[in-house]
Amino acid sequence: MLRLRSERPSALTRASEQLLGEHEREWEGPDMRLLVAGAVVVGLGIAAWVYLGPDLKRYLKIHSM
């Protein structure tokens, strides 16, 4: 008897169903350590700009003379 393709799932279909089943969990969001590390880097950048900014501007002005 002749079998139609739709009667039995192909290996590709089974593999895609298995992959989808593994990744159906909810998105948990970014890791908290990554967020804290990013906040620390941004904070250090702002602190460096506030602390070194005026001297850097003065140095660049003198350097261009």
mmCIF file of the N, C-alpha and C atoms, coordinates in Angstrom:
data_MODEL
# 
_entry.id   MODEL 
# 
loop_
_atom_site.group_PDB 
_atom_site.id 
_atom_site.type_symbol 
_atom_site.label_atom_id 
_atom_site.label_alt_id 
_atom_site.label_comp_id 
_atom_site.label_asym_id 
_atom_site.label_entity_id 
_atom_site.label_seq_id 
_atom_site.pdbx_PDB_ins_code 
_atom_site.Cartn_x 
_atom_site.Cartn_y 
_atom_site.Cartn_z 
_atom_site.occupancy 
_atom_site.B_iso_or_equiv 
_atom_site.pdbx_formal_charge 
_atom_site.auth_seq_id 
_atom_site.auth_comp_id 
_atom_site.auth_asym_id 
_atom_site.auth_atom_id 
_atom_site.pdbx_PDB_model_num 
ATOM 1   N N  . MET A 1 1  ? 0.813  -1.164 0.000  1.00 0.00 ? 1  MET A N  1 
ATOM 2   C CA . MET A 1 1  ? 0.000  0.000  0.000  1.00 0.00 ? 1  MET A CA 1 
ATOM 3   C C  . MET A 1 1  ? 0.873  1.250  0.000  1.00 0.00 ? 1  MET A C  1 
ATOM 4   N N  . LEU A 1 2  ? 0.404  2.256  -0.639 1.00 0.00 ? 2  LEU A N  1 
ATOM 5   C CA . LEU A 1 2  ? 1.154  3.481  -0.766 1.00 0.00 ? 2  LEU A CA 1 
ATOM 6   C C  . LEU A 1 2  ? 0.936  4.387  0.453  1.00 0.00 ? 2  LEU A C  1 
ATOM 7   N N  . ARG A 1 3  ? 2.014  4.914  0.987  1.00 0.00 ? 3  ARG A N  1 
ATOM 8   C CA . ARG A 1 3  ? 1.882  5.816  2.135  1.00 0.00 ? 3  ARG A CA 1 
ATOM 9   C C  . ARG A 1 3  ? 2.075  7.243  1.678  1.00 0.00 ? 3  ARG A C  1 
ATOM 10  N N  . LEU A 1 4  ? 1.249  8.099  2.163  1.00 0.00 ? 4  LEU A N  1 
ATOM 11  C CA . LEU A 1 4  ? 1.419  9.517  1.876  1.00 0.00 ? 4  LEU A CA 1 
ATOM 12  C C  . LEU A 1 4  ? 2.420  10.114 2.853  1.00 0.00 ? 4  LEU A C  1 
ATOM 13  N N  . ARG A 1 5  ? 3.050  11.172 2.461  1.00 0.00 ? 5  ARG A N  1 
ATOM 14  C CA . ARG A 1 5  ? 4.040  11.803 3.333  1.00 0.00 ? 5  ARG A CA 1 
ATOM 15  C C  . ARG A 1 5  ? 3.422  12.319 4.617  1.00 0.00 ? 5  ARG A C  1 
ATOM 16  N N  . SER A 1 6  ? 2.180  12.731 4.577  1.00 0.00 ? 6  SER A N  1 
ATOM 17  C CA . SER A 1 6  ? 1.553  13.307 5.759  1.00 0.00 ? 6  SER A CA 1 
ATOM 18  C C  . SER A 1 6  ? 1.165  12.257 6.790  1.00 0.00 ? 6  SER A C  1 
ATOM 19  N N  . GLU A 1 7  ? 1.180  10.978 6.414  1.00 0.00 ? 7  GLU A N  1 
ATOM 20  C CA . GLU A 1 7  ? 0.800  9.925  7.364  1.00 0.00 ? 7  GLU A CA 1 
ATOM 21  C C  . GLU A 1 7  ? 1.858  9.695  8.426  1.00 0.00 ? 7  GLU A C  1 
ATOM 22  N N  . ARG A 1 8  ? 3.113  9.824  8.057  1.00 0.00 ? 8  ARG A N  1 
ATOM 23  C CA . ARG A 1 8  ? 4.171  9.611  9.048  1.00 0.00 ? 8  ARG A CA 1 
ATOM 24  C C  . ARG A 1 8  ? 5.074  10.844 9.086  1.00 0.00 ? 8  ARG A C  1 
ATOM 25  N N  . PRO A 1 9  ? 5.404  11.296 10.259 1.00 0.00 ? 9  PRO A N  1 
ATOM 26  C CA . PRO A 1 9  ? 6.248  12.487 10.353 1.00 0.00 ? 9  PRO A CA 1 
ATOM 27  C C  . PRO A 1 9  ? 7.684  12.178 9.931  1.00 0.00 ? 9  PRO A C  1 
ATOM 28  N N  . SER A 1 10 ? 8.286  13.107 9.278  1.00 0.00 ? 10 SER A N  1 
ATOM 29  C CA . SER A 1 10 ? 9.667  12.920 8.849  1.00 0.00 ? 10 SER A CA 1 
ATOM 30  C C  . SER A 1 10 ? 10.607 13.126 10.037 1.00 0.00 ? 10 SER A C  1 
ATOM 31  N N  . ALA A 1 11 ? 11.853 12.776 9.830  1.00 0.00 ? 11 ALA A N  1 
ATOM 32  C CA . ALA A 1 11 ? 12.854 12.948 10.890 1.00 0.00 ? 11 ALA A CA 1 
ATOM 33  C C  . ALA A 1 11 ? 13.037 14.428 11.206 1.00 0.00 ? 11 ALA A C  1 
ATOM 34  N N  . LEU A 1 12 ? 12.928 15.263 10.188 1.00 0.00 ? 12 LEU A N  1 
ATOM 35  C CA . LEU A 1 12 ? 13.061 16.707 10.396 1.00 0.00 ? 12 LEU A CA 1 
ATOM 36  C C  . LEU A 1 12 ? 11.924 17.242 11.249 1.00 0.00 ? 12 LEU A C  1 
ATOM 37  N N  . THR A 1 13 ? 10.723 16.768 11.016 1.00 0.00 ? 13 THR A N  1 
ATOM 38  C CA . THR A 1 13 ? 9.572  17.209 11.806 1.00 0.00 ? 13 THR A CA 1 
ATOM 39  C C  . THR A 1 13 ? 9.722  16.778 13.255 1.00 0.00 ? 13 THR A C  1 
ATOM 40  N N  . ARG A 1 14 ? 10.145 15.541 13.468 1.00 0.00 ? 14 ARG A N  1 
ATOM 41  C CA . ARG A 1 14 ? 10.334 15.054 14.846 1.00 0.00 ? 14 ARG A CA 1 
ATOM 42  C C  . ARG A 1 14 ? 11.426 15.847 15.547 1.00 0.00 ? 14 ARG A C  1 
ATOM 43  N N  . ALA A 1 15 ? 12.512 16.160 14.845 1.00 0.00 ? 15 ALA A N  1 
ATOM 44  C CA . ALA A 1 15 ? 13.606 16.919 15.451 1.00 0.00 ? 15 ALA A CA 1 
ATOM 45  C C  . ALA A 1 15 ? 13.153 18.332 15.797 1.00 0.00 ? 15 ALA A C  1 
ATOM 46  N N  . SER A 1 16 ? 12.385 18.960 14.902 1.00 0.00 ? 16 SER A N  1 
ATOM 47  C CA . SER A 1 16 ? 11.930 20.319 15.192 1.00 0.00 ? 16 SER A CA 1 
ATOM 48  C C  . SER A 1 16 ? 10.943 20.331 16.356 1.00 0.00 ? 16 SER A C  1 
ATOM 49  N N  . GLU A 1 17 ? 10.088 19.329 16.454 1.00 0.00 ? 17 GLU A N  1 
ATOM 50  C CA . GLU A 1 17 ? 9.169  19.248 17.590 1.00 0.00 ? 17 GLU A CA 1 
ATOM 51  C C  . GLU A 1 17 ? 9.923  19.053 18.893 1.00 0.00 ? 17 GLU A C  1 
ATOM 52  N N  . GLN A 1 18 ? 10.995 18.263 18.845 1.00 0.00 ? 18 GLN A N  1 
ATOM 53  C CA . GLN A 1 18 ? 11.797 18.032 20.051 1.00 0.00 ? 18 GLN A CA 1 
ATOM 54  C C  . GLN A 1 18 ? 12.506 19.320 20.472 1.00 0.00 ? 18 GLN A C  1 
ATOM 55  N N  . LEU A 1 19 ? 13.048 20.055 19.507 1.00 0.00 ? 19 LEU A N  1 
ATOM 56  C CA . LEU A 1 19 ? 13.717 21.320 19.831 1.00 0.00 ? 19 LEU A CA 1 
ATOM 57  C C  . LEU A 1 19 ? 12.742 22.338 20.388 1.00 0.00 ? 19 LEU A C  1 
ATOM 58  N N  . LEU A 1 20 ? 11.568 22.422 19.809 1.00 0.00 ? 20 LEU A N  1 
ATOM 59  C CA . LEU A 1 20 ? 10.570 23.359 20.312 1.00 0.00 ? 20 LEU A CA 1 
ATOM 60  C C  . LEU A 1 20 ? 10.122 22.980 21.712 1.00 0.00 ? 20 LEU A C  1 
ATOM 61  N N  . GLY A 1 21 ? 10.027 21.715 21.993 1.00 0.00 ? 21 GLY A N  1 
ATOM 62  C CA . GLY A 1 21 ? 9.622  21.262 23.318 1.00 0.00 ? 21 GLY A CA 1 
ATOM 63  C C  . GLY A 1 21 ? 10.635 21.632 24.380 1.00 0.00 ? 21 GLY A C  1 
ATOM 64  N N  . GLU A 1 22 ? 11.912 21.643 24.012 1.00 0.00 ? 22 GLU A N  1 
ATOM 65  C CA . GLU A 1 22 ? 12.964 21.973 24.974 1.00 0.00 ? 22 GLU A CA 1 
ATOM 66  C C  . GLU A 1 22 ? 13.001 23.461 25.286 1.00 0.00 ? 22 GLU A C  1 
ATOM 67  N N  . HIS A 1 23 ? 12.550 24.300 24.356 1.00 0.00 ? 23 HIS A N  1 
ATOM 68  C CA . HIS A 1 23 ? 12.677 25.744 24.524 1.00 0.00 ? 23 HIS A CA 1 
ATOM 69  C C  . HIS A 1 23 ? 11.330 26.423 24.779 1.00 0.00 ? 23 HIS A C  1 
ATOM 70  N N  . GLU A 1 24 ? 10.380 25.729 25.296 1.00 0.00 ? 24 GLU A N  1 
ATOM 71  C CA . GLU A 1 24 ? 9.074  26.320 25.537 1.00 0.00 ? 24 GLU A CA 1 
ATOM 72  C C  . GLU A 1 24 ? 8.962  26.986 26.911 1.00 0.00 ? 24 GLU A C  1 
ATOM 73  N N  . ARG A 1 25 ? 10.004 26.956 27.718 1.00 0.00 ? 25 ARG A N  1 
ATOM 74  C CA . ARG A 1 25 ? 9.928  27.576 29.033 1.00 0.00 ? 25 ARG A CA 1 
ATOM 75  C C  . ARG A 1 25 ? 9.900  29.091 28.893 1.00 0.00 ? 25 ARG A C  1 
ATOM 76  N N  . GLU A 1 26 ? 9.464  29.764 29.923 1.00 0.00 ? 26 GLU A N  1 
ATOM 77  C CA . GLU A 1 26 ? 9.327  31.216 29.873 1.00 0.00 ? 26 GLU A CA 1 
ATOM 78  C C  . GLU A 1 26 ? 10.689 31.887 29.917 1.00 0.00 ? 26 GLU A C  1 
ATOM 79  N N  . TRP A 1 27 ? 10.740 33.078 29.350 1.00 0.00 ? 27 TRP A N  1 
ATOM 80  C CA . TRP A 1 27 ? 11.965 33.855 29.361 1.00 0.00 ? 27 TRP A CA 1 
ATOM 81  C C  . TRP A 1 27 ? 12.168 34.418 30.759 1.00 0.00 ? 27 TRP A C  1 
ATOM 82  N N  . GLU A 1 28 ? 13.336 34.208 31.310 1.00 0.00 ? 28 GLU A N  1 
ATOM 83  C CA . GLU A 1 28 ? 13.611 34.600 32.687 1.00 0.00 ? 28 GLU A CA 1 
ATOM 84  C C  . GLU A 1 28 ? 14.227 35.990 32.791 1.00 0.00 ? 28 GLU A C  1 
ATOM 85  N N  . GLY A 1 29 ? 14.637 36.579 31.698 1.00 0.00 ? 29 GLY A N  1 
ATOM 86  C CA . GLY A 1 29 ? 15.257 37.890 31.738 1.00 0.00 ? 29 GLY A CA 1 
ATOM 87  C C  . GLY A 1 29 ? 16.761 37.781 31.886 1.00 0.00 ? 29 GLY A C  1 
ATOM 88  N N  . PRO A 1 30 ? 17.455 38.910 31.880 1.00 0.00 ? 30 PRO A N  1 
ATOM 89  C CA . PRO A 1 30 ? 18.912 38.885 31.995 1.00 0.00 ? 30 PRO A CA 1 
ATOM 90  C C  . PRO A 1 30 ? 19.356 38.480 33.400 1.00 0.00 ? 30 PRO A C  1 
ATOM 91  N N  . ASP A 1 31 ? 20.552 37.988 33.464 1.00 0.00 ? 31 ASP A N  1 
ATOM 92  C CA . ASP A 1 31 ? 21.129 37.567 34.739 1.00 0.00 ? 31 ASP A CA 1 
ATOM 93  C C  . ASP A 1 31 ? 21.360 38.798 35.624 1.00 0.00 ? 31 ASP A C  1 
ATOM 94  N N  . MET A 1 32 ? 21.048 38.686 36.903 1.00 0.00 ? 32 MET A N  1 
ATOM 95  C CA . MET A 1 32 ? 21.172 39.815 37.821 1.00 0.00 ? 32 MET A CA 1 
ATOM 96  C C  . MET A 1 32 ? 22.635 40.256 37.959 1.00 0.00 ? 32 MET A C  1 
ATOM 97  N N  . ARG A 1 33 ? 23.567 39.328 37.901 1.00 0.00 ? 33 ARG A N  1 
ATOM 98  C CA . ARG A 1 33 ? 24.986 39.694 37.999 1.00 0.00 ? 33 ARG A CA 1 
ATOM 99  C C  . ARG A 1 33 ? 25.411 40.572 36.819 1.00 0.00 ? 33 ARG A C  1 
ATOM 100 N N  . LEU A 1 34 ? 24.853 40.293 35.651 1.00 0.00 ? 34 LEU A N  1 
ATOM 101 C CA . LEU A 1 34 ? 25.171 41.090 34.474 1.00 0.00 ? 34 LEU A CA 1 
ATOM 102 C C  . LEU A 1 34 ? 24.633 42.511 34.620 1.00 0.00 ? 34 LEU A C  1 
ATOM 103 N N  . LEU A 1 35 ? 23.436 42.644 35.168 1.00 0.00 ? 35 LEU A N  1 
ATOM 104 C CA . LEU A 1 35 ? 22.873 43.972 35.396 1.00 0.00 ? 35 LEU A CA 1 
ATOM 105 C C  . LEU A 1 35 ? 23.690 44.758 36.415 1.00 0.00 ? 35 LEU A C  1 
ATOM 106 N N  . VAL A 1 36 ? 24.121 44.115 37.480 1.00 0.00 ? 36 VAL A N  1 
ATOM 107 C CA . VAL A 1 36 ? 24.927 44.786 38.508 1.00 0.00 ? 36 VAL A CA 1 
ATOM 108 C C  . VAL A 1 36 ? 26.279 45.197 37.923 1.00 0.00 ? 36 VAL A C  1 
ATOM 109 N N  . ALA A 1 37 ? 26.897 44.320 37.144 1.00 0.00 ? 37 ALA A N  1 
ATOM 110 C CA . ALA A 1 37 ? 28.189 44.642 36.534 1.00 0.00 ? 37 ALA A CA 1 
ATOM 111 C C  . ALA A 1 37 ? 28.043 45.829 35.580 1.00 0.00 ? 37 ALA A C  1 
ATOM 112 N N  . GLY A 1 38 ? 26.966 45.861 34.810 1.00 0.00 ? 38 GLY A N  1 
ATOM 113 C CA . GLY A 1 38 ? 26.734 46.989 33.914 1.00 0.00 ? 38 GLY A CA 1 
ATOM 114 C C  . GLY A 1 38 ? 26.531 48.287 34.671 1.00 0.00 ? 38 GLY A C  1 
ATOM 115 N N  . ALA A 1 39 ? 25.788 48.223 35.783 1.00 0.00 ? 39 ALA A N  1 
ATOM 116 C CA . ALA A 1 39 ? 25.564 49.417 36.597 1.00 0.00 ? 39 ALA A CA 1 
ATOM 117 C C  . ALA A 1 39 ? 26.874 49.913 37.209 1.00 0.00 ? 39 ALA A C  1 
ATOM 118 N N  . VAL A 1 40 ? 27.737 49.005 37.630 1.00 0.00 ? 40 VAL A N  1 
ATOM 119 C CA . VAL A 1 40 ? 29.035 49.382 38.199 1.00 0.00 ? 40 VAL A CA 1 
ATOM 120 C C  . VAL A 1 40 ? 29.900 50.064 37.144 1.00 0.00 ? 40 VAL A C  1 
ATOM 121 N N  . VAL A 1 41 ? 29.917 49.518 35.934 1.00 0.00 ? 41 VAL A N  1 
ATOM 122 C CA . VAL A 1 41 ? 30.725 50.113 34.863 1.00 0.00 ? 41 VAL A CA 1 
ATOM 123 C C  . VAL A 1 41 ? 30.217 51.513 34.523 1.00 0.00 ? 41 VAL A C  1 
ATOM 124 N N  . VAL A 1 42 ? 28.910 51.667 34.417 1.00 0.00 ? 42 VAL A N  1 
ATOM 125 C CA . VAL A 1 42 ? 28.337 52.993 34.120 1.00 0.00 ? 42 VAL A CA 1 
ATOM 126 C C  . VAL A 1 42 ? 28.642 53.961 35.261 1.00 0.00 ? 42 VAL A C  1 
ATOM 127 N N  . GLY A 1 43 ? 28.510 53.524 36.503 1.00 0.00 ? 43 GLY A N  1 
ATOM 128 C CA . GLY A 1 43 ? 28.806 54.378 37.653 1.00 0.00 ? 43 GLY A CA 1 
ATOM 129 C C  . GLY A 1 43 ? 30.255 54.807 37.692 1.00 0.00 ? 43 GLY A C  1 
ATOM 130 N N  . LEU A 1 44 ? 31.164 53.886 37.412 1.00 0.00 ? 44 LEU A N  1 
ATOM 131 C CA . LEU A 1 44 ? 32.582 54.245 37.385 1.00 0.00 ? 44 LEU A CA 1 
ATOM 132 C C  . LEU A 1 44 ? 32.891 55.222 36.253 1.00 0.00 ? 44 LEU A C  1 
ATOM 133 N N  . GLY A 1 45 ? 32.234 55.058 35.132 1.00 0.00 ? 45 GLY A N  1 
ATOM 134 C CA . GLY A 1 45 ? 32.429 55.981 34.019 1.00 0.00 ? 45 GLY A CA 1 
ATOM 135 C C  . GLY A 1 45 ? 31.958 57.381 34.365 1.00 0.00 ? 45 GLY A C  1 
ATOM 136 N N  . ILE A 1 46 ? 30.799 57.473 34.990 1.00 0.00 ? 46 ILE A N  1 
ATOM 137 C CA . ILE A 1 46 ? 30.274 58.788 35.396 1.00 0.00 ? 46 ILE A CA 1 
ATOM 138 C C  . ILE A 1 46 ? 31.176 59.424 36.457 1.00 0.00 ? 46 ILE A C  1 
ATOM 139 N N  . ALA A 1 47 ? 31.617 58.629 37.425 1.00 0.00 ? 47 ALA A N  1 
ATOM 140 C CA . ALA A 1 47 ? 32.500 59.157 38.472 1.00 0.00 ? 47 ALA A CA 1 
ATOM 141 C C  . ALA A 1 47 ? 33.824 59.632 37.878 1.00 0.00 ? 47 ALA A C  1 
ATOM 142 N N  . ALA A 1 48 ? 34.369 58.893 36.933 1.00 0.00 ? 48 ALA A N  1 
ATOM 143 C CA . ALA A 1 48 ? 35.626 59.305 36.304 1.00 0.00 ? 48 ALA A CA 1 
ATOM 144 C C  . ALA A 1 48 ? 35.441 60.588 35.517 1.00 0.00 ? 48 ALA A C  1 
ATOM 145 N N  . TRP A 1 49 ? 34.302 60.722 34.821 1.00 0.00 ? 49 TRP A N  1 
ATOM 146 C CA . TRP A 1 49 ? 34.054 61.945 34.057 1.00 0.00 ? 49 TRP A CA 1 
ATOM 147 C C  . TRP A 1 49 ? 33.908 63.160 34.977 1.00 0.00 ? 49 TRP A C  1 
ATOM 148 N N  . VAL A 1 50 ? 33.196 62.974 36.088 1.00 0.00 ? 50 VAL A N  1 
ATOM 149 C CA . VAL A 1 50 ? 33.012 64.088 37.025 1.00 0.00 ? 50 VAL A CA 1 
ATOM 150 C C  . VAL A 1 50 ? 34.340 64.464 37.676 1.00 0.00 ? 50 VAL A C  1 
ATOM 151 N N  . TYR A 1 51 ? 35.143 63.463 38.032 1.00 0.00 ? 51 TYR A N  1 
ATOM 152 C CA . TYR A 1 51 ? 36.387 63.716 38.733 1.00 0.00 ? 51 TYR A CA 1 
ATOM 153 C C  . TYR A 1 51 ? 37.486 64.223 37.796 1.00 0.00 ? 51 TYR A C  1 
ATOM 154 N N  . LEU A 1 52 ? 37.588 63.589 36.609 1.00 0.00 ? 52 LEU A N  1 
ATOM 155 C CA . LEU A 1 52 ? 38.687 63.926 35.697 1.00 0.00 ? 52 LEU A CA 1 
ATOM 156 C C  . LEU A 1 52 ? 38.277 64.864 34.569 1.00 0.00 ? 52 LEU A C  1 
ATOM 157 N N  . GLY A 1 53 ? 37.000 65.112 34.386 1.00 0.00 ? 53 GLY A N  1 
ATOM 158 C CA . GLY A 1 53 ? 36.514 65.908 33.265 1.00 0.00 ? 53 GLY A CA 1 
ATOM 159 C C  . GLY A 1 53 ? 37.106 67.287 33.149 1.00 0.00 ? 53 GLY A C  1 
ATOM 160 N N  . PRO A 1 54 ? 37.049 68.098 34.210 1.00 0.00 ? 54 PRO A N  1 
ATOM 161 C CA . PRO A 1 54 ? 37.605 69.459 34.103 1.00 0.00 ? 54 PRO A CA 1 
ATOM 162 C C  . PRO A 1 54 ? 39.106 69.466 33.789 1.00 0.00 ? 54 PRO A C  1 
ATOM 163 N N  . ASP A 1 55 ? 39.870 68.598 34.417 1.00 0.00 ? 55 ASP A N  1 
ATOM 164 C CA . ASP A 1 55 ? 41.304 68.536 34.140 1.00 0.00 ? 55 ASP A CA 1 
ATOM 165 C C  . ASP A 1 55 ? 41.572 68.066 32.714 1.00 0.00 ? 55 ASP A C  1 
ATOM 166 N N  . LEU A 1 56 ? 40.775 67.142 32.238 1.00 0.00 ? 56 LEU A N  1 
ATOM 167 C CA . LEU A 1 56 ? 40.944 66.648 30.879 1.00 0.00 ? 56 LEU A CA 1 
ATOM 168 C C  . LEU A 1 56 ? 40.631 67.742 29.862 1.00 0.00 ? 56 LEU A C  1 
ATOM 169 N N  . LYS A 1 57 ? 39.578 68.492 30.105 1.00 0.00 ? 57 LYS A N  1 
ATOM 170 C CA . LYS A 1 57 ? 39.232 69.603 29.210 1.00 0.00 ? 57 LYS A CA 1 
ATOM 171 C C  . LYS A 1 57 ? 40.354 70.644 29.198 1.00 0.00 ? 57 LYS A C  1 
ATOM 172 N N  . ARG A 1 58 ? 40.883 70.965 30.383 1.00 0.00 ? 58 ARG A N  1 
ATOM 173 C CA . ARG A 1 58 ? 41.975 71.941 30.481 1.00 0.00 ? 58 ARG A CA 1 
ATOM 174 C C  . ARG A 1 58 ? 43.216 71.435 29.759 1.00 0.00 ? 58 ARG A C  1 
ATOM 175 N N  . TYR A 1 59 ? 43.546 70.172 29.922 1.00 0.00 ? 59 TYR A N  1 
ATOM 176 C CA . TYR A 1 59 ? 44.706 69.589 29.253 1.00 0.00 ? 59 TYR A CA 1 
ATOM 177 C C  . TYR A 1 59 ? 44.538 69.627 27.735 1.00 0.00 ? 59 TYR A C  1 
ATOM 178 N N  . LEU A 1 60 ? 43.357 69.299 27.258 1.00 0.00 ? 60 LEU A N  1 
ATOM 179 C CA . LEU A 1 60 ? 43.125 69.298 25.804 1.00 0.00 ? 60 LEU A CA 1 
ATOM 180 C C  . LEU A 1 60 ? 43.197 70.717 25.233 1.00 0.00 ? 60 LEU A C  1 
ATOM 181 N N  . LYS A 1 61 ? 42.750 71.707 26.017 1.00 0.00 ? 61 LYS A N  1 
ATOM 182 C CA . LYS A 1 61 ? 42.809 73.089 25.560 1.00 0.00 ? 61 LYS A CA 1 
ATOM 183 C C  . LYS A 1 61 ? 44.277 73.541 25.488 1.00 0.00 ? 61 LYS A C  1 
ATOM 184 N N  . ILE A 1 62 ? 45.081 73.219 26.509 1.00 0.00 ? 62 ILE A N  1 
ATOM 185 C CA . ILE A 1 62 ? 46.494 73.589 26.513 1.00 0.00 ? 62 ILE A CA 1 
ATOM 186 C C  . ILE A 1 62 ? 47.232 72.855 25.410 1.00 0.00 ? 62 ILE A C  1 
ATOM 187 N N  . HIS A 1 63 ? 46.908 71.608 25.195 1.00 0.00 ? 63 HIS A N  1 
ATOM 188 C CA . HIS A 1 63 ? 47.569 70.781 24.190 1.00 0.00 ? 63 HIS A CA 1 
ATOM 189 C C  . HIS A 1 63 ? 47.332 71.312 22.782 1.00 0.00 ? 63 HIS A C  1 
ATOM 190 N N  . SER A 1 64 ? 46.165 71.903 22.544 1.00 0.00 ? 64 SER A N  1 
ATOM 191 C CA . SER A 1 64 ? 45.845 72.387 21.201 1.00 0.00 ? 64 SER A CA 1 
ATOM 192 C C  . SER A 1 64 ? 46.426 73.778 20.918 1.00 0.00 ? 64 SER A C  1 
ATOM 193 N N  . MET A 1 65 ? 47.002 74.426 21.916 1.00 0.00 ? 65 MET A N  1 
ATOM 194 C CA . MET A 1 65 ? 47.560 75.770 21.721 1.00 0.00 ? 65 MET A CA 1 
ATOM 195 C C  . MET A 1 65 ? 48.871 75.706 20.981 1.00 0.00 ? 65 MET A C  1 
# 
